[in-house]
Amino acid sequence: MRIDHETGPTPVSFPYSFMLNWFRAHDVLLKWLIGASVVMLVVSALAVGWVIVRVPADYFAREHPGGGPWAHRHPLIRLGLIIGKNILGIVLVAAGILMLVLPGQGVLTILAGLFLLDIPGKHRLVMWIVRRPAVLSSMNWIRERAGREPLVVAGMPPA
């Protein structure tokens, strides 16, 4: 459909012409967004892979008692570490949600962020996600390439 530049776009072409005009007016911002998407793709692939490879093979087969790995630290240091871990978890979950529409490992990044967050029902939610066949097979594929044994998940037959 043609756009008459004197009378303006027709109603059907309006969204397309508006988007093209917006892209032209914000070309620098668009270039930064594309660059940030590429960087997030690379960083998320490396970071998520690093976390998945380092998770113990039986991590999803056992109950997780409270206290965590920092229970023996001074209370102020423990509080700072817990706050930092949760902030990183929030950043990863937000980045993963963005990566569902932008380039990147969206679901795996959300999963890595959930590992870090201290929220009620976290273990149940993480187990529900890990039990998805596509997620578990992706995680085990990454572990296999790194020479690690496959993950053992409670309530599922071994791979």
Sine and cosine of phi, psi and omega as CSV:
sin_phi,cos_phi,sin_psi,cos_psi,sin_omega,cos_omega
0.00,0.00,0.66,-0.75,-0.02,-1.00
-1.00,0.05,0.49,-0.87,0.06,-1.00
-0.93,-0.36,0.84,-0.55,0.07,-1.00
-1.00,0.09,0.90,-0.44,-0.10,-0.99
-0.94,0.33,-0.25,0.97,0.04,-1.00
-1.00,0.03,-0.60,0.80,-0.03,-1.00
-0.99,-0.14,-0.23,0.97,0.04,-1.00
0.99,-0.11,0.04,-1.00,-0.05,-1.00
-0.96,0.28,0.46,-0.89,0.11,-0.99
-0.97,0.23,0.34,-0.94,-0.06,-1.00
-0.83,0.55,-0.56,0.83,-0.03,-1.00
-0.95,0.33,-0.60,0.80,-0.05,-1.00
-1.00,0.03,-0.09,1.00,-0.08,-1.00
-0.82,0.57,-0.78,0.63,-0.05,-1.00
-0.87,0.49,-0.60,0.80,-0.04,-1.00
-0.94,0.35,-0.70,0.72,-0.01,-1.00
-0.93,0.36,-0.58,0.81,0.04,-1.00
-0.89,0.46,-0.71,0.71,0.01,-1.00
-0.90,0.44,-0.69,0.72,0.02,-1.00
-0.88,0.47,-0.68,0.73,0.04,-1.00
-0.90,0.43,-0.63,0.78,0.01,-1.00
-0.91,0.42,-0.70,0.71,0.02,-1.00
-0.87,0.49,-0.67,0.74,0.00,-1.00
-0.91,0.40,-0.61,0.79,-0.04,-1.00
-0.97,0.25,-0.39,0.92,-0.08,-1.00
-0.84,-0.54,0.67,0.74,-0.08,-1.00
-0.90,0.44,-0.57,0.82,0.02,-1.00
-0.92,0.38,-0.71,0.71,0.04,-1.00
-0.87,0.49,-0.67,0.74,0.01,-1.00
-0.88,0.47,-0.66,0.75,0.04,-1.00
-0.90,0.44,-0.64,0.77,0.04,-1.00
-0.91,0.42,-0.65,0.76,0.02,-1.00
-0.90,0.43,-0.66,0.75,0.04,-1.00
-0.90,0.43,-0.70,0.72,0.03,-1.00
-0.88,0.47,-0.68,0.73,0.02,-1.00
-0.90,0.43,-0.60,0.80,0.03,-1.00
-0.90,0.44,-0.67,0.74,0.01,-1.00
-0.91,0.41,-0.69,0.72,0.02,-1.00
-0.89,0.46,-0.70,0.72,0.02,-1.00
-0.88,0.47,-0.60,0.80,0.03,-1.00
-0.87,0.49,-0.75,0.66,-0.04,-1.00
-0.93,0.37,-0.76,0.65,-0.04,-1.00
-0.90,0.44,-0.68,0.74,-0.02,-1.00
-0.92,0.40,-0.64,0.77,0.02,-1.00
-0.88,0.47,-0.68,0.73,0.00,-1.00
-0.93,0.36,-0.73,0.69,-0.07,-1.00
-0.92,0.38,-0.70,0.71,-0.02,-1.00
-0.91,0.41,-0.67,0.74,0.05,-1.00
-0.87,0.49,-0.66,0.75,0.01,-1.00
-0.88,0.48,-0.70,0.72,-0.01,-1.00
-0.92,0.39,-0.71,0.70,-0.05,-1.00
-0.89,0.45,-0.62,0.79,0.00,-1.00
-0.93,0.37,-0.54,0.84,-0.07,-1.00
-1.00,0.03,-0.16,0.99,0.06,-1.00
-0.94,0.35,0.76,-0.65,0.05,-1.00
-0.85,0.53,0.56,-0.83,-0.07,-1.00
-0.86,0.52,-0.50,0.86,-0.03,-1.00
-0.99,-0.13,0.24,0.97,-0.05,-1.00
-0.83,0.56,-0.63,0.78,-0.05,-1.00
-1.00,-0.05,0.06,1.00,-0.02,-1.00
-0.97,-0.24,-0.04,1.00,-0.08,-1.00
-0.81,-0.59,0.34,-0.94,0.09,-1.00
-0.97,0.24,0.51,-0.86,-0.03,-1.00
-0.93,-0.36,0.98,-0.22,0.02,-1.00
-0.94,0.34,0.39,-0.92,0.04,-1.00
-0.93,0.38,0.02,-1.00,0.01,-1.00
0.98,-0.21,-0.79,0.61,0.06,-1.00
0.96,0.29,0.00,-1.00,-0.09,-1.00
-0.96,0.29,-0.19,0.98,-0.06,-1.00
-0.95,-0.31,0.29,0.96,-0.07,-1.00
-0.89,0.46,-0.46,0.89,-0.05,-1.00
-1.00,0.07,-0.10,0.99,-0.05,-1.00
-0.98,0.19,0.27,-0.96,0.10,-0.99
-0.86,0.51,0.62,-0.79,-0.07,-1.00
-0.82,0.58,-0.62,0.79,0.00,-1.00
-0.94,0.33,-0.64,0.77,0.04,-1.00
-0.91,0.41,-0.69,0.73,0.02,-1.00
-0.87,0.49,-0.68,0.73,0.02,-1.00
-0.89,0.46,-0.69,0.72,0.03,-1.00
-0.89,0.46,-0.67,0.75,0.02,-1.00
-0.91,0.41,-0.65,0.76,0.01,-1.00
-0.92,0.40,-0.67,0.74,0.03,-1.00
-0.90,0.45,-0.70,0.71,0.02,-1.00
-0.88,0.47,-0.67,0.75,0.02,-1.00
-0.89,0.45,-0.66,0.75,0.00,-1.00
-0.94,0.35,-0.61,0.79,0.05,-1.00
-0.90,0.45,-0.70,0.71,0.05,-1.00
-0.88,0.47,-0.64,0.77,0.04,-1.00
-0.89,0.47,-0.67,0.74,0.03,-1.00
-0.90,0.44,-0.67,0.74,0.02,-1.00
-0.88,0.47,-0.69,0.72,0.00,-1.00
-0.92,0.40,-0.66,0.75,0.03,-1.00
-0.90,0.44,-0.70,0.71,0.02,-1.00
-0.89,0.45,-0.68,0.73,0.03,-1.00
-0.90,0.43,-0.63,0.78,0.03,-1.00
-0.90,0.44,-0.64,0.77,0.05,-1.00
-0.90,0.45,-0.68,0.74,0.06,-1.00
-0.88,0.47,-0.62,0.78,-0.05,-1.00
-0.95,0.31,-0.17,0.99,0.11,-0.99
-0.92,0.39,-0.44,0.90,0.04,-1.00
-0.92,-0.40,-0.30,0.95,0.05,-1.00
-0.96,-0.27,0.21,-0.98,0.04,-1.00
-0.89,0.45,0.67,-0.74,0.04,-1.00
0.53,-0.85,0.10,-0.99,-0.01,-1.00
-1.00,-0.01,0.96,0.29,-0.13,-0.99
-0.83,0.55,-0.85,0.52,-0.08,-1.00
-0.90,0.44,-0.69,0.73,-0.01,-1.00
-0.92,0.39,-0.55,0.84,0.04,-1.00
-0.94,0.35,-0.64,0.77,0.07,-1.00
-0.88,0.48,-0.68,0.73,0.01,-1.00
-0.88,0.47,-0.69,0.73,0.04,-1.00
-0.89,0.46,-0.65,0.76,0.05,-1.00
-0.90,0.43,-0.64,0.77,0.03,-1.00
-0.91,0.42,-0.56,0.83,0.07,-1.00
-0.83,0.55,-0.59,0.81,-0.10,-1.00
-1.00,0.09,-0.43,0.90,-0.09,-1.00
-0.97,0.25,0.58,-0.82,0.13,-0.99
-0.97,-0.23,1.00,0.02,0.00,-1.00
-0.77,-0.64,0.50,-0.87,0.05,-1.00
-0.89,0.46,0.67,-0.74,0.04,-1.00
0.98,0.19,0.17,0.99,-0.04,-1.00
-0.86,0.51,-0.74,0.67,-0.07,-1.00
-0.88,0.48,-0.68,0.73,0.01,-1.00
-0.89,0.45,-0.67,0.74,0.02,-1.00
-0.91,0.41,-0.71,0.70,0.01,-1.00
-0.88,0.47,-0.68,0.73,0.02,-1.00
-0.89,0.46,-0.64,0.77,0.03,-1.00
-0.88,0.47,-0.67,0.75,0.00,-1.00
-0.94,0.35,-0.71,0.70,-0.06,-1.00
-0.91,0.42,-0.49,0.87,0.00,-1.00
-0.96,0.27,-0.17,0.99,0.10,-1.00
-0.91,0.41,0.80,-0.61,-0.05,-1.00
-0.82,0.57,-0.64,0.77,-0.03,-1.00
-0.92,0.40,-0.63,0.78,-0.01,-1.00
-0.94,0.35,-0.75,0.66,-0.02,-1.00
-0.89,0.45,-0.67,0.74,0.00,-1.00
-0.92,0.39,-0.58,0.82,0.06,-1.00
-0.91,0.41,-0.68,0.73,0.01,-1.00
-0.91,0.42,-0.67,0.74,0.00,-1.00
-0.94,0.34,-0.52,0.85,0.07,-1.00
-0.89,0.45,-0.69,0.72,0.04,-1.00
-0.89,0.47,-0.68,0.73,0.00,-1.00
-0.91,0.41,-0.64,0.77,0.01,-1.00
-0.88,0.47,-0.68,0.74,0.01,-1.00
-0.90,0.43,-0.44,0.90,0.01,-1.00
-1.00,-0.03,0.05,1.00,0.01,-1.00
0.98,0.22,0.40,0.92,0.01,-1.00
-0.97,-0.24,0.41,-0.91,0.03,-1.00
-0.95,0.32,0.44,-0.90,-0.01,-1.00
-0.92,0.39,0.40,-0.92,0.02,-1.00
-0.95,0.32,0.63,-0.78,0.10,-0.99
-0.97,-0.23,0.83,-0.55,-0.06,-1.00
-0.91,-0.42,0.78,-0.62,0.00,-1.00
-0.86,0.51,0.72,-0.70,0.04,-1.00
0.99,0.11,0.12,0.99,0.02,-1.00
-0.77,-0.64,0.56,-0.83,0.06,-1.00
-0.92,0.38,0.52,-0.85,0.02,-1.00
-0.88,0.47,0.51,-0.86,-0.03,-1.00
-0.96,0.29,0.00,0.00,0.00,0.00
